[in-house]
Amino acid sequence: RPGAPTQEHATSSRSASLATMSSVVPAPASYVSVGGLKVHPVLAKLVEQDVCPGTGFSPAYFWKCLNSLIGELRPEVDGCLKRRDELQAKVDGFYEKLRASGVDTTKPDVRPQCQAFLKEIGYVEEDRGPVTISTMHVDPEIANIPAPQLVVPSDNARYVLNAVNSRWGSLFDALYGFDVVPQTAVQTPAASAEGPATGGYNPVRGEAVIGFANGLLDEIAPLASGSWSQVVRLWPQFVGAVQQLKLLLKDGSATSLKTPSLFVGAVGSLGPPGAKPAPTATPVNPDKGRIFLKHHGLHLILEVDRDDPVGKASLSGIKDITVEGALTAILDMEDSVAAVDAEDKAKVYRNICGVFRGTLEAPFVKDGKNMVRRPNADVWYRDERGDAKMLPGRVVCLVRNVGHHMFSDMVLTEDGRTVPEGFVDLLVTVGAALQDLRGTSRTANSRKGSVYIVKPKMHGSKEVELTAKMFGRTEEFFGLRRNTVKMGIMDEERRTSVNLRECIRVAAERVFFINTGFLDRTGDEIHTCMLAGPVVRKAEMKQQKWIRAYEDQNVDIGLFCGFQGKAQIGKGMWAKPDSMKAMLEAKITELMAGASTAWVPSPSAAALHSIHYHRVDVLTRQMQLAMRPPAKQESLLEPPLMQGRPSKEVVDHELRENAQSILGYVVRWIDMGVGCSKVPDLSNVGLMEDRATLRISSQLMANWIHHGLVTEGQVRSVFAEMAKIVDQQNARDGGYRPMSGNLDSNIAYQAALKLVLDGKRAPNGYTEFTLHDARRQAKAAVRSRM
């Protein structure tokens, strides 16, 4: 890791955040001296060519600002990391003392004593009463309209652009391409005099998609009479000074929307039919246009085109429904990327700059043709009064920076110390966003003039307060309005969860988002109570008392702090990107639980998840939930400890499952630099894996080793067995390097094993340090072979 030495550099304590993450590094001769710092030439060039042009600020000023930020706030970062270690050492000592005296710390009757101790040492902060956020200048996509949220690794320009353009998506494509509608045999007609045989499109499956869409329209935009499956034509018609949507049914009768106000506009050539239409006849000039509906704040566009093959097959002529899917997307610099040095970070930063300037492009090949993906244009239409209106063509982009615990050698101080990586992330993000704030970008991101940064891995209110100071100083550096830089608080560490209201209090003027990150939160839960006893299996985690309290409390506190109409309350990622039917059945529960947004892994998933926001009136649901009693802190502090010992069969299955998951993710991270992977499990079901899922698996296995459920020898044996399986699962990938056959010298394999065997000592259970060190070794090995 840039400035993140391997675990050999750690102190002897179980968590050694500061000693592990910060170090002194001799500056290479190639580094550029500027602003009192020594900067990697690749990063210096990026700031000069991509960040500063058009901002009015010189590169020298940029680096001077970074040096000032380091001088002012580096001591506070160090203090926060030291505080993490001190508290963890006290928690460990507490459990060790109890167990040494013969107390069974897994029993529920010990909890009151544990919770009193956490308050005594300041782990649980003093509750200073109610707080109401006062965040201003928040875009409606965040403040007012519940909708899906996409998370995308920011090191891949094509993926980033897919996310930027995921605001609008084809419902028909999402339904047809996944398992939401039943699988059917492909109908391939024989060649005829009228043309060759057509292959690939399944008309039976196509009919099922049209049927699903008609049923959905019956749900959210019902007709005054009849159903959407009976519609043969639809067109806008002026009734006085306002247009209404008129529809013709196959029995010859005309109808309209049961709620006429759902129709908000149209474009194109659409009807009306003649005075005495033939119900089954097609018009002389085929209908072609777009009908705009709006429901629960989200738009649906009925794409009418009777010349299109799908439009011909549909009685109404609707060839597709373009749905408003993700309204926001997180461009991730953290868990889903493998950025370990200046070259990697420059790639990330360049994409961020391209998004905020509206210049990002990604060439690709489709059907043998060279194409270029760019940000979508805005969507124009005529509203119900005939006035021209515009809808944004892209999501509002948020940027997730790295946490306070990350240090980097891409910039060194004059005395050779590595710098907090989050400081560099922050200045680059805001510097890039200046184009958007000043209206000089080709496309607009925030129409309210804000910059949205999600800050992960914060532990308690002092670390949130530190982030607020960082944001405030950056605003001063660039001459921005106070609180221009908004803060998203990831509620993914135990000390933040238990003190969430105090965390919100210190960021009350700039917080725009809180989110439950179940995966990282579970990893921290395991690490915090590592010495208390063996934890339950991964599959049982979601049934534990703490997780229900955690999910409920996040919503309760968000609503009590006045988030509705000002900020988002989010829920986590759907981890099975190919299982969209299951997502459509399950993910609606997150909206019923009070979320105003929830994470999805792809644009197609965003299109399908948007259905839930039509089926649930989120704002009304939140008002209902605001009347329930708040979740109890005692339940939140209930650790997920086993009651009794599992069978050998259960232990063996858990070992194999976690070892395979760890190896499947780590080998691609280290050998290929892929930060977020779809990793097949033991049943070959593809699951989205990132550092958060890795944190759970490695911490769970470390916990079981510590408490004697498994031995180191068992772990090594299972890892060797699973390496062969992972090799088989990746055999068709031309860029994959097998682990089997050279386990002792394979960098990825040894790193995966180390994550478990040294997991108890890893600061807060984080995997970054081992991964980054191994990835740098792997890159160096590749260079040495060239």
C-alpha positions in Angstrom: 0.0 0.0 0.0 1.3 3.5 -0.7 2.6 4.3 2.8 0.7 1.3 4.3 3.3 -1.2 5.4 2.5 -4.8 5.7 1.6 -6.3 9.1 5.2 -6.9 9.9 5.4 -3.2 10.6 2.6 -3.2 13.1 3.0 -3.0 16.8 2.4 -6.0 19.0 -1.1 -4.9 20.0 -4.2 -6.6 18.3 -5.1 -3.4 16.5 -2.3 -1.0 15.4 -4.0 1.4 13.0 -1.5 4.3 13.2 1.7 2.2 13.2 0.4 0.1 10.3 -0.9 2.9 8.1 1.6 5.8 8.4 5.3 5.6 7.6 8.4 7.4 6.4 9.4 6.7 2.8 12.5 7.9 0.9 11.3 10.1 -2.0 12.4 8.7 -5.3 14.5 11.1 -7.5 11.6 11.2 -10.1 9.3 12.9 -7.6 8.4 16.5 -8.2 9.0 19.1 -5.5 6.0 21.5 -5.4 4.1 23.4 -2.7 6.4 22.0 0.1 5.6 18.4 -1.0 7.2 15.7 -3.1 4.7 14.4 -5.6 4.8 11.4 -7.9 5.2 12.7 -11.5 2.1 10.9 -12.8 -0.1 12.6 -10.1 1.6 15.9 -10.7 0.9 15.7 -14.4 -2.8 14.8 -13.7 -3.3 17.8 -11.5 -1.7 20.0 -14.0 -3.6 18.7 -17.1 -6.9 17.4 -15.7 -7.8 19.0 -12.4 -6.6 22.7 -12.6 -7.3 23.9 -16.1 -10.3 26.2 -16.3 -10.5 26.5 -12.5 -8.5 29.7 -12.0 -6.1 27.8 -9.6 -2.6 26.8 -10.5 -1.1 23.4 -9.7 1.3 25.1 -7.3 -1.7 26.5 -5.4 -3.3 23.1 -5.3 -0.3 21.5 -3.7 0.1 24.4 -1.3 -3.5 23.8 -0.2 -2.8 20.1 0.3 0.3 20.9 2.4 -1.7 23.3 4.5 -4.4 20.6 5.1 -1.7 18.1 6.1 -0.2 20.5 8.5 -3.5 21.5 10.1 -5.4 18.2 10.3 -2.9 15.4 10.0 -2.4 15.4 13.8 -6.2 15.0 14.2 -6.2 12.0 11.9 -3.4 10.4 13.9 -5.3 11.1 17.1 -8.4 9.5 15.8 -6.5 6.4 14.7 -4.8 6.2 18.0 -8.2 6.4 19.7 -9.5 3.5 17.7 -6.6 1.3 19.0 -7.0 2.5 22.6 -10.7 1.6 22.7 -10.2 -1.8 21.0 -7.4 -2.6 23.5 -9.8 -1.7 26.4 -12.6 -3.9 24.9 -10.1 -6.8 24.5 -8.8 -6.4 28.0 -12.3 -6.3 29.4 -13.3 -9.6 27.7 -10.0 -11.3 28.6 -10.4 -10.4 32.3 -13.9 -11.7 32.4 -13.0 -15.0 30.7 -9.9 -15.4 32.9 -12.2 -15.1 36.0 -14.4 -17.9 34.6 -17.2 -15.8 33.2 -18.9 -17.1 30.1 -18.9 -13.9 28.0 -21.2 -15.5 25.4 -24.2 -15.5 27.8 -26.9 -12.8 27.5 -26.7 -12.0 31.3 -23.2 -10.5 30.8 -24.5 -7.8 28.4 -25.5 -5.2 30.9 -22.0 -5.3 32.4 -20.5 -5.0 28.9 -22.7 -2.1 27.9 -21.9 -0.2 31.1 -18.2 -0.7 30.4 -18.6 0.7 26.9 -20.2 3.9 28.3 -17.5 4.1 31.0 -14.6 4.2 28.5 -16.4 6.6 26.1 -17.1 4.0 23.4 -20.7 4.9 23.8 -20.8 8.7 23.7 -23.1 11.0 25.8 -26.5 11.5 24.2 -26.9 15.3 23.9 -30.6 15.1 22.9 -32.5 15.8 19.6 -30.9 17.3 16.5 -32.4 18.5 13.3 -30.3 18.7 10.1 -30.3 22.0 8.2 -28.6 21.0 5.0 -29.4 23.4 2.1 -29.0 23.4 -1.6 -29.6 19.7 -2.0 -30.7 18.4 -5.4 -34.2 16.9 -5.5 -32.9 13.6 -6.7 -31.4 13.3 -3.2 -33.7 15.3 -1.0 -37.2 14.6 -2.5 -37.4 11.7 -4.9 -36.9 8.1 -3.6 -35.1 6.0 -6.2 -32.4 3.4 -6.8 -28.7 4.2 -6.3 -26.0 2.7 -8.4 -22.5 2.1 -7.0 -19.7 1.8 -9.6 -15.9 1.4 -9.4 -14.4 4.6 -10.6 -11.3 3.1 -12.3 -13.3 1.8 -15.3 -14.5 4.6 -17.6 -17.0 2.4 -19.4 -18.6 1.3 -16.1 -18.6 4.9 -14.9 -20.4 6.1 -18.0 -22.9 3.2 -17.7 -23.6 4.5 -14.2 -23.8 8.1 -15.3 -26.4 7.1 -18.0 -28.3 4.8 -15.7 -31.0 7.4 -15.0 -32.9 6.1 -18.0 -33.2 2.4 -18.8 -35.1 0.0 -21.0 -37.6 -1.9 -18.9 -38.2 -4.4 -21.8 -34.4 -5.1 -22.1 -34.1 -5.6 -18.3 -37.1 -8.0 -18.3 -36.0 -9.9 -21.4 -32.4 -10.2 -20.5 -32.8 -11.6 -17.0 -34.9 -14.2 -15.1 -37.8 -12.0 -14.2 -40.1 -13.5 -16.8 -40.1 -17.3 -17.3 -37.5 -19.0 -19.6 -39.0 -20.4 -22.8 -37.6 -22.2 -25.8 -36.4 -19.9 -28.6 -38.9 -19.8 -31.4 -37.0 -19.7 -34.7 -39.3 -19.6 -37.7 -38.1 -21.3 -40.9 -36.9 -19.3 -43.9 -39.7 -18.2 -46.2 -40.2 -16.3 -49.4 -40.6 -13.1 -47.4 -37.1 -13.4 -45.9 -34.5 -15.4 -44.1 -35.0 -17.1 -40.8 -34.6 -14.9 -37.8 -32.6 -16.1 -34.8 -31.9 -14.9 -31.3 -35.2 -13.1 -30.5 -37.7 -15.3 -28.7 -41.3 -14.0 -29.5 -42.8 -16.1 -26.8 -40.5 -14.5 -24.2 -41.2 -11.1 -25.9 -44.9 -11.6 -25.3 -44.2 -12.4 -21.7 -42.3 -9.1 -21.4 -45.1 -7.2 -23.0 -47.6 -8.9 -20.6 -45.5 -8.0 -17.6 -45.3 -4.4 -18.7 -49.0 -4.1 -19.3 -49.6 -5.5 -15.8 -47.2 -3.0 -14.3 -49.0 -0.1 -16.0 -52.3 -1.5 -14.7 -50.8 -1.2 -11.2 -49.3 2.3 -11.3 -51.3 4.0 -14.1 -54.7 2.2 -14.2 -57.3 3.1 -16.8 -60.7 4.6 -16.2 -62.1 1.5 -17.9 -60.4 -1.6 -19.4 -56.8 -2.6 -19.1 -53.5 -1.8 -20.8 -53.5 -5.2 -22.5 -56.6 -4.0 -24.5 -55.1 -0.7 -25.7 -54.7 -0.4 -29.5 -53.8 3.3 -29.7 -52.9 6.1 -27.4 -52.4 9.8 -28.0 -52.5 13.2 -26.3 -55.5 15.4 -26.8 -56.2 19.0 -25.7 -59.2 19.4 -23.4 -59.3 23.1 -23.1 -55.8 24.4 -22.5 -54.5 21.1 -21.1 -53.7 17.9 -22.8 -54.9 14.6 -21.5 -53.9 11.1 -22.5 -56.6 9.3 -24.6 -56.6 5.6 -25.3 -58.5 3.4 -27.7 -59.4 -0.2 -26.6 -59.7 -3.1 -28.9 -63.5 -3.2 -28.4 -63.7 0.3 -30.0 -64.3 2.2 -26.8 -62.2 5.1 -25.7 -60.9 5.6 -22.2 -58.4 7.7 -20.2 -56.2 7.4 -17.2 -58.0 6.9 -13.9 -55.7 9.6 -12.6 -55.3 12.0 -15.5 -52.5 14.0 -13.8 -50.1 11.0 -14.3 -49.7 12.1 -17.9 -47.2 14.9 -18.0 -46.3 15.3 -21.7 -45.5 13.8 -25.1 -43.4 14.1 -28.2 -43.8 12.7 -31.7 -46.6 11.8 -34.1 -49.4 10.1 -32.1 -53.0 10.0 -33.4 -55.7 10.9 -32.9 -57.6 8.2 -34.8 -60.4 9.0 -37.2 -64.0 9.6 -36.1 -65.0 6.0 -36.7 -61.9 4.0 -36.2 -61.6 0.3 -36.9 -60.4 -1.1 -33.6 -57.9 -3.5 -35.2 -56.8 -1.3 -38.1 -53.4 0.4 -38.1 -53.2 4.1 -39.0 -52.1 5.2 -42.4 -49.1 7.0 -40.9 -47.7 4.6 -38.2 -47.7 6.1 -34.7 -44.2 7.0 -33.5 -43.6 9.0 -30.4 -43.1 9.1 -26.6 -45.7 9.4 -23.9 -44.4 10.7 -20.5 -46.0 9.6 -17.3 -45.0 10.6 -13.8 -45.7 8.5 -10.6 -44.2 8.9 -7.1 -41.8 11.5 -8.6 -40.4 9.1 -11.2 -41.0 9.2 -14.9 -41.9 6.4 -17.3 -41.7 7.0 -21.1 -44.0 4.8 -23.3 -42.1 4.4 -26.5 -44.6 4.0 -29.3 -43.3 2.8 -32.7 -45.4 0.6 -34.9 -42.5 0.2 -37.4 -40.4 -1.6 -34.7 -40.7 -5.4 -34.5 -41.6 -5.3 -30.8 -44.0 -2.4 -31.4 -45.7 -4.4 -34.2 -46.1 -7.4 -31.8 -47.6 -5.2 -29.1 -51.3 -4.4 -29.6 -50.8 -0.8 -28.3 -47.7 -0.2 -30.5 -45.5 0.3 -27.3 -42.1 -1.1 -28.2 -40.6 -0.3 -24.8 -41.0 1.5 -21.6 -38.0 3.7 -20.7 -38.1 4.0 -16.9 -36.4 6.5 -14.7 -34.1 4.2 -12.8 -31.1 5.4 -10.7 -31.3 9.1 -9.9 -27.9 9.0 -8.1 -24.7 7.0 -8.5 -21.7 6.7 -6.2 -18.4 6.8 -8.1 -16.4 4.7 -5.8 -12.7 5.3 -5.0 -12.8 2.9 -2.1 -14.0 -0.7 -1.6 -14.7 -1.6 -5.2 -11.4 -0.5 -6.8 -7.9 -1.8 -6.6 -5.9 1.5 -6.7 -2.6 0.8 -4.9 -0.2 3.4 -6.3 -0.1 6.8 -8.1 -0.7 5.3 -11.5 -3.9 3.5 -10.3 -5.1 6.6 -8.5 -4.4 8.8 -11.5 -6.7 6.6 -13.6 -9.5 7.0 -10.9 -9.0 10.8 -10.7 -9.0 11.2 -14.5 -12.4 9.5 -14.7 -13.8 11.7 -11.9 -12.5 14.8 -13.7 -14.1 13.6 -16.9 -17.5 13.2 -15.3 -17.5 16.6 -13.8 -16.3 18.3 -17.0 -18.7 16.2 -19.1 -15.9 15.0 -21.3 -15.5 11.4 -20.2 -15.6 9.0 -23.2 -15.1 5.2 -23.4 -14.5 3.5 -26.8 -15.8 0.0 -27.2 -16.6 -2.5 -29.9 -20.2 -3.8 -30.5 -21.2 -6.2 -33.3 -17.8 -5.6 -34.9 -18.3 -1.8 -34.9 -16.1 0.8 -33.1 -18.3 2.9 -30.9 -17.8 5.6 -28.2 -19.8 5.8 -25.0 -20.5 9.4 -23.8 -22.8 11.0 -21.2 -26.4 11.1 -22.3 -28.0 14.3 -23.4 -31.0 15.7 -21.4 -34.5 14.6 -22.4 -36.9 17.1 -23.9 -40.6 16.9 -24.3 -43.8 19.0 -24.5 -45.7 19.1 -21.3 -49.5 18.9 -20.9 -49.8 22.6 -21.8 -47.6 22.3 -24.8 -44.6 24.0 -23.2 -41.1 22.6 -23.8 -39.7 20.9 -20.7 -36.4 19.2 -19.9 -35.5 16.2 -17.8 -31.9 15.5 -16.8 -30.4 12.7 -18.9 -27.9 11.6 -16.3 -27.8 10.7 -12.6 -26.5 13.0 -9.9 -23.0 11.7 -9.2 -21.7 11.3 -5.6 -18.0 10.4 -5.0 -16.9 8.0 -2.3 -13.4 8.9 -1.0 -11.2 6.6 1.1 -11.4 6.5 4.8 -9.2 8.2 7.4 -7.1 5.1 7.9 -5.6 5.1 4.4 -2.1 6.7 3.7 -0.3 7.1 0.4 3.2 7.5 -0.9 2.0 9.1 -4.1 2.6 12.3 -2.1 5.3 12.7 0.5 6.0 15.5 3.0 9.4 17.2 3.0 10.5 14.8 5.8 9.4 11.8 3.8 6.1 11.0 5.6 3.2 9.5 3.7 0.1 11.6 3.6 -3.6 10.8 4.3 -5.0 9.6 1.0 -8.4 11.0 1.8 -6.9 14.5 1.8 -5.8 14.0 -1.8 -9.1 12.4 -2.8 -10.9 15.4 -1.3 -8.9 18.1 -3.1 -9.1 16.3 -6.4 -12.8 15.7 -6.1 -13.7 19.3 -5.2 -11.1 20.7 -7.7 -12.7 18.6 -10.5 -16.2 19.6 -9.5 -15.4 23.3 -9.8 -16.2 23.0 -13.5 -19.7 21.9 -12.6 -20.1 24.5 -9.9 -19.1 27.3 -12.3 -21.3 26.2 -15.2 -18.3 25.5 -17.5 -18.9 21.8 -17.8 -20.4 20.3 -20.9 -23.1 18.7 -18.7 -24.6 19.6 -15.4 -24.2 17.3 -12.3 -25.6 19.3 -9.4 -28.2 21.8 -10.4 -28.1 23.1 -6.9 -24.4 23.9 -6.8 -23.3 21.2 -4.4 -20.5 18.6 -4.3 -21.5 15.3 -2.8 -18.8 13.2 -1.1 -19.5 9.9 0.7 -17.0 9.3 3.5 -16.6 5.7 4.7 -15.0 3.9 7.6 -15.6 6.7 10.2 -15.6 5.6 13.9 -17.7 7.9 16.1 -18.5 11.6 16.1 -14.9 12.8 16.4 -14.0 11.3 13.0 -17.2 12.8 11.4 -16.2 16.2 12.9 -12.7 15.8 11.4 -14.3 15.2 8.0 -16.4 18.3 8.4 -13.3 20.3 9.1 -11.6 18.9 6.0 -14.6 19.9 3.9 -14.7 23.3 5.4 -11.1 24.1 4.8 -11.3 22.9 1.2 -14.3 25.2 0.7 -12.0 28.1 2.0 -9.2 27.0 -0.3 -11.4 27.2 -3.4 -13.5 30.2 -2.4 -16.8 28.2 -2.2 -20.0 28.9 -0.3 -20.0 27.4 3.2 -21.3 23.8 3.2 -21.0 23.5 -0.6 -19.3 20.1 0.0 -22.0 17.8 1.4 -21.2 14.7 3.5 -22.5 11.2 3.2 -22.1 9.2 6.4 -21.6 5.5 5.9 -23.1 3.9 9.0 -20.8 0.9 8.7 -18.7 0.8 11.8 -20.0 -0.2 15.2 -18.9 3.0 17.0 -20.7 5.1 14.4 -23.9 3.1 14.7 -24.1 3.3 18.4 -23.4 7.1 18.3 -25.2 7.9 15.0 -27.2 10.9 16.3 -24.0 12.5 17.6 -22.3 11.8 14.3 -25.1 13.6 12.5 -25.0 16.5 15.0 -21.5 17.5 14.1 -22.3 17.4 10.4 -25.9 18.7 10.7 -25.3 21.6 8.2 -23.8 19.4 5.4 -25.0 15.8 5.8 -27.0 14.6 2.8 -27.0 10.8 3.3 -26.8 8.0 5.8 -26.6 4.4 4.7 -26.5 1.0 6.4 -23.5 -1.0 5.1 -24.4 -4.4 6.5 -21.3 -6.0 5.1 -18.6 -3.8 6.6 -20.7 -3.3 9.7 -20.7 -7.1 10.2 -16.9 -7.2 9.8 -16.5 -4.5 12.5 -18.9 -6.3 14.7 -16.9 -9.5 14.6 -13.6 -7.7 15.1 -14.8 -5.7 18.0 -16.1 -8.7 19.9 -13.3 -11.0 18.7 -12.3 -12.1 22.2 -15.8 -12.3 23.6 -16.5 -15.7 22.0 -17.1 -17.5 18.7 -19.5 -15.7 16.3 -22.3 -17.3 14.4 -22.0 -18.5 10.8 -22.3 -15.9 8.0 -25.7 -17.2 7.0 -27.0 -16.6 10.5 -25.8 -13.0 10.8 -29.0 -11.4 9.4 -31.1 -13.2 12.0 -29.1 -11.7 14.9 -30.7 -9.1 17.2 -28.1 -6.4 16.5 -28.7 -6.4 12.8 -32.5 -5.7 13.1 -31.8 -2.9 15.6 -29.1 -1.5 13.4 -31.3 -1.3 10.3 -34.2 0.1 12.3 -32.2 2.6 14.2 -30.6 4.1 11.1 -34.1 4.9 9.7 -35.4 6.0 13.1 -32.6 8.5 13.7 -32.6 9.7 10.1 -36.4 10.5 10.3 -36.1 12.0 13.8 -33.3 14.2 12.6 -35.4 15.6 9.7 -33.9 13.8 6.7 -37.1 13.7 4.8 -37.0 16.4 2.2 -33.4 17.1 2.8 -31.3 13.9 2.7 -31.3 10.3 1.8 -31.7 7.2 4.0 -30.0 4.3 2.2 -29.9 0.6 2.4 -27.2 -1.8 1.0 -26.3 -3.7 -2.1 -28.1 -6.5 -3.9 -25.3 -9.1 -4.1 -26.6 -11.5 -6.8 -26.4 -9.5 -10.1 -27.8 -12.3 -12.2 -30.8 -13.1 -9.9 -33.2 -10.2 -10.8 -36.3 -12.2 -10.1 -35.2 -12.7 -6.5 -34.2 -9.0 -6.3 -37.7 -8.0 -7.5 -39.2 -10.2 -4.8 -36.9 -9.3 -2.0 -35.6 -5.7 -2.3 -39.0 -4.1 -1.8 -38.6 -4.8 1.9 -35.9 -2.1 2.1 -38.4 0.5 1.1 -40.9 -0.9 3.5 -38.2 -0.6 6.2 -38.0 3.2 5.4 -35.2 3.6 2.9 -35.4 6.3 0.4 -32.7 4.7 -1.7 -31.0 1.3 -2.0 -27.9 0.1 -3.8 -28.0 -1.9 -7.0 -25.1 -3.4 -9.0 -26.1 -2.5 -12.6 -28.2 -0.2 -14.8 -30.6 -3.1 -15.5 -31.0 -3.7 -11.8 -31.7 0.0 -11.3 -34.5 -0.2 -14.0 -36.0 -3.2 -12.3 -35.6 -1.9 -8.7 -37.4 1.3 -9.8 -40.6 -0.8 -9.9 -40.5 -1.0 -6.1 -40.6 2.8 -5.9 -43.8 2.8 -7.8 -45.3 0.0 -5.7 -44.3 1.7 -2.4 -45.1 5.3 -1.5 -41.9 5.8 0.4 -42.6 9.2 1.9 -45.9 7.9 3.3 -44.2 4.8 4.6 -41.6 6.9 6.3 -44.3 8.9 8.1 -45.8 5.7 9.3 -42.5 4.5 10.6 -41.8 7.8 12.4 -44.6 6.9 14.8 -43.0 3.7 16.1 -40.9 3.4 19.2 -37.2 3.9 18.4 -34.9 0.9 18.3 -33.1 0.1 21.6 -29.4 0.7 22.0 -29.1 -2.4 24.1 -30.2 -4.6 21.1 -27.7 -2.8 18.9 -24.8 -3.7 21.3 -25.8 -7.4 21.4 -22.8 -9.3 19.8 -23.6 -12.2 17.4 -22.1 -14.9 19.6 -22.8 -18.6 19.3 -24.8 -20.3 22.0 -23.3 -23.8 22.0 -20.9 -25.5 19.6 -21.7 -26.4 15.9 -21.3 -29.8 14.5 -18.2 -30.9 12.5 -20.3 -30.8 9.3 -21.4 -27.2 9.9 -17.8 -26.1 10.7 -16.4 -27.9 7.6 -19.0 -26.3 5.3 -18.4 -22.8 6.7 -14.7 -23.2 6.3 -14.9 -24.3 2.7 -17.5 -21.6 1.8 -15.5 -18.8 3.3 -12.1 -20.0 2.0 -13.5 -20.3 -1.5 -15.1 -16.9 -1.3 -11.8 -15.3 -0.1 -9.6 -16.9 -2.7 -12.1 -16.2 -5.5 -12.0 -12.5 -4.8 -8.4 -12.0 -3.6 -6.8 -13.8 -6.6 -8.6 -11.4 -9.1 -7.8 -8.4 -6.9 -4.1 -9.0 -6.6 -3.3 -10.6 -10.0 -5.7 -8.6 -12.2 -6.4 -5.4 -10.2 -10.1 -6.0 -10.1 -11.6 -4.4 -7.0 -15.2 -5.7 -7.4 -15.8 -9.1 -8.8 -18.7 -11.4 -9.5 -17.3 -14.5 -7.8 -19.1 -17.9 -8.2 -19.7 -19.6 -4.9 -19.5 -23.3 -4.2 -22.8 -23.8 -6.1 -21.5 -21.6 -9.0 -24.0 -18.8 -8.2 -22.3 -15.5 -9.0 -22.1 -13.2 -6.0 -20.8 -9.6 -5.9 -17.7 -9.5 -3.8 -15.7 -6.5 -2.6 -13.5 -5.7 0.3 -16.5 -5.5 2.6 -17.5 -9.1 2.0 -13.8 -10.1 2.3 -13.7 -8.4 5.7 -16.5 -10.6 7.0 -15.1 -13.9 5.7 -11.6 -13.3 7.0 -12.7 -12.0 10.4 -15.1 -14.9 10.9 -12.4 -17.4 10.2 -9.9 -15.6 12.4 -12.5 -15.6 15.2 -13.1 -19.3 14.9 -9.3 -20.0 15.0 -8.9 -17.9 18.1 -11.7 -19.8 19.9 -10.6 -23.2 18.9 -13.4 -24.2 16.5 -10.8 -24.8 13.9 -7.0 -25.0 13.8 -4.5 -23.3 11.6 -3.7 -26.6 10.0 -7.4 -27.1 9.1 -7.5 -23.7 7.5 -4.4 -24.3 5.5 -5.7 -27.6 4.3 -9.1 -26.2 3.2 -7.4 -23.2 1.5 -5.3 -25.6 -0.6 -8.4 -27.6 -1.5 -10.4 -24.5 -2.4 -7.5 -23.1 -4.5 -8.0 -25.9 -7.0 -11.8 -25.2 -7.2 -11.2 -21.5 -7.7 -8.7 -22.3 -10.5 -11.3 -24.5 -12.2 -13.9 -21.8 -11.9 -11.6 -19.3 -13.7 -10.1 -21.8 -16.2 -11.8 -20.0 -19.2 -10.4 -16.6 -18.3 -7.4 -16.1 -20.5 -5.8 -13.6 -18.1 -6.1 -15.8 -15.0 -3.0 -17.3 -13.4 -3.7 -20.6 -11.5 -2.7 -20.8 -7.8 -2.4 -24.5 -7.6 1.0 -26.0 -8.1 2.9 -23.1 -6.5 1.0 -22.2 -3.4 4.1 -21.3 -1.3 5.2 -18.7 -3.8 1.9 -17.5 -5.2 1.4 -13.9 -4.0 -2.4 -13.9 -4.2 -2.7 -17.3 -2.3 -0.4 -16.2 0.5 -2.2 -12.9 0.9 -5.6 -14.6 1.1 -4.2 -17.0 3.8 -2.6 -14.1 5.7 -5.9 -12.2 5.8 -7.3 -15.1 8.0 -4.2 -16.1 10.0 -3.4 -12.5 10.8 -7.0 -11.3 10.9 -7.2 -10.9 14.6 -4.3 -8.4 14.5 -5.6 -6.5 11.5 -6.6 -2.9 12.4 -10.4 -3.0 12.8 -10.4 -6.1 10.7 -9.6 -4.1 7.5 -8.2 -6.0 4.5 -6.8 -3.1 2.6 -3.2 -3.2 4.0 -2.6 -6.9 3.1 -4.3 -6.5 -0.3 -2.4 -3.4 -1.3 1.0 -4.7 -0.3 0.4 -7.9 -2.2 -0.9 -6.1 -5.3 2.2 -4.0 -5.4 4.3 -7.1 -5.1 2.4 -8.7 -8.0 2.8 -5.6 -10.2 6.5 -5.5 -9.4 6.8 -9.2 -10.3 5.1 -8.5 -13.7 7.4 -5.6 -14.4 10.4 -7.8 -13.6 9.3 -10.3 -16.2 9.0 -7.7 -18.9 
